[in-house]
Amino acid sequence: MDKNLENLRTIGIFYYVVAAFAAMIALIPMIHLTIGSVLLIVSLVNPKEMFPLTFVGGVFVLVASFLILLGATFGTCLFFTGRFLRQTRHYYFCLVMGGVACVFFPWGTVLGVFTLVLLSKEEVRALFAKEG
């Protein structure tokens, strides 16, 4: 088996692992979502304290929902990057996600750098052109 193809498949497996970590970390804002939901419910029960609780609860819910969605999207993209690397398809998607993965310190940084180094080789690019 070609050494570059073996390296792509190995890095693809590591992308699955990092995607699982990213998905778990994306669930941390569930705490804020719960707090915001409780504040919104309390503001409905107690009409005297309606404005401050509604505002703060709404901000908590919106920000937490955005962060959960962002993290889930990032984890999904990492998962598909691992899949595409193993299948040697979608070269530019894998290249861009290798750069984006560098933001997810420390695992994504190491994985992203290895991905960018591997994908910059001409032989690897030829593998993507041949099989993709």
C-alpha positions in Angstrom: 0.0 0.0 0.0 1.2 3.5 -0.8 2.6 5.3 2.3 0.7 8.5 1.5 -2.6 6.6 1.2 -1.8 4.9 4.5 -1.1 8.3 6.1 -4.4 9.7 4.8 -6.3 6.9 6.3 -4.6 7.2 9.6 -5.2 11.0 9.8 -8.9 10.3 8.8 -9.3 8.1 11.9 -7.8 10.9 14.1 -10.3 13.3 12.5 -13.1 11.0 13.8 -11.7 11.2 17.3 -11.3 14.9 17.3 -14.8 15.3 15.9 -16.1 13.4 18.9 -14.2 15.6 21.2 -15.5 18.7 19.5 -19.1 17.4 19.7 -18.7 16.8 23.4 -17.3 20.2 24.0 -20.1 21.7 22.0 -22.5 20.5 24.6 -21.0 22.5 27.5 -23.3 25.5 26.7 -26.2 23.3 27.6 -25.7 24.6 31.1 -26.3 28.1 30.0 -29.3 27.0 27.8 -30.8 25.4 30.9 -30.2 28.5 33.1 -31.7 30.7 30.4 -34.7 28.5 30.0 -35.3 28.5 33.8 -35.1 32.3 33.8 -37.6 32.6 31.0 -40.0 30.3 32.8 -39.7 32.2 36.1 -40.3 35.5 34.3 -43.6 34.0 33.0 -44.6 32.9 36.5 -43.7 36.1 38.2 -44.9 39.1 36.1 -43.3 41.7 38.5 -39.8 40.7 37.5 -40.6 40.1 33.9 -38.3 42.4 32.0 -34.8 41.7 33.5 -35.4 38.0 33.7 -36.8 37.8 30.2 -33.9 39.8 28.8 -31.2 37.9 30.6 -32.8 34.5 30.0 -33.3 35.3 26.3 -29.6 36.3 25.9 -28.5 33.1 27.6 -30.7 31.0 25.4 -29.7 32.7 22.2 -25.9 32.7 22.9 -26.0 29.1 24.1 -28.0 27.9 21.1 -25.6 29.7 18.7 -22.5 28.1 20.4 -24.1 24.6 20.4 -25.0 24.9 16.7 -21.5 26.2 15.9 -19.8 23.4 17.8 -22.1 20.8 16.2 -21.4 22.1 12.8 -17.6 22.1 13.4 -17.8 18.5 14.7 -19.8 17.4 11.7 -17.3 19.1 9.3 -14.4 17.4 11.1 -16.2 14.0 10.8 -16.7 14.5 7.0 -13.1 15.6 6.6 -12.0 12.3 8.1 -14.3 10.5 5.8 -13.2 12.4 2.7 -9.5 11.9 3.6 -10.0 8.2 3.9 -11.8 8.1 0.5 -9.4 10.6 -1.1 -12.2 12.9 -2.2 -12.9 16.6 -2.0 -9.3 17.9 -1.8 -10.1 21.5 -1.2 -12.7 20.8 1.5 -10.0 18.7 3.3 -7.4 21.4 2.8 -9.7 24.2 4.2 -10.8 22.1 7.1 -7.2 21.3 7.9 -6.6 25.0 8.3 -9.8 25.5 10.3 -9.0 22.5 12.6 -5.9 24.4 13.7 -8.2 26.7 15.8 -9.3 23.7 18.0 -6.2 23.7 20.3 -4.4 21.4 21.1 -5.7 18.3 19.2 -7.0 20.1 16.2 -3.8 22.2 15.8 -1.6 19.1 15.6 -4.1 17.4 13.3 -4.5 20.4 11.1 -0.8 20.9 10.7 -0.2 17.3 9.8 -3.1 17.5 7.3 -1.8 20.6 5.7 1.7 19.1 5.4 0.4 15.9 3.9 -2.0 17.5 1.5 0.7 19.9 0.2 2.6 17.0 -1.3 2.2 16.6 -5.0 1.8 12.8 -4.8 -1.1 13.2 -2.4 -2.8 15.7 -4.7 -2.4 13.2 -7.5 -4.2 10.6 -5.3 -7.1 12.9 -4.9 -7.2 13.7 -8.7 -7.0 10.0 -9.6 -9.6 8.6 -7.1 -11.7 11.7 -6.4 
